[in-house]
């Protein structure tokens, strides 16, 4: 849903980031000039990796992709174990610290 909003409101945005998610056709962002960031976890068992790879064509070529080593899907929130998810190799708190650090670094580099 965020990608759909971003696709329709590019003049209002300064960038878009995805946390263990991806756009679908109605959220096609491949022609936006704003920066885009995609963060995933290496142990994510919920994110459909096939669809994620296919969705990359809907993002700008300049998209930054970051994979958190040992991170899983549940580590992107505080909602507990997710059906189908793989075991994380880092703590939930550590994963969220890594996510925050990545986002802060990205925002500082992208937003003036």
Secondary structure, 3 states (H helix, E strand, C coil): CHHHHHHHCHHHCCEEEEECCCCCHHHCCCCCCCEEEEEEECCCCCCCHHHHHHHHHHCCCCCEEEEECCCCCHHHCCCCCCCCCCCCCCCHHHHHHHHHHHHHHHHHHHCC
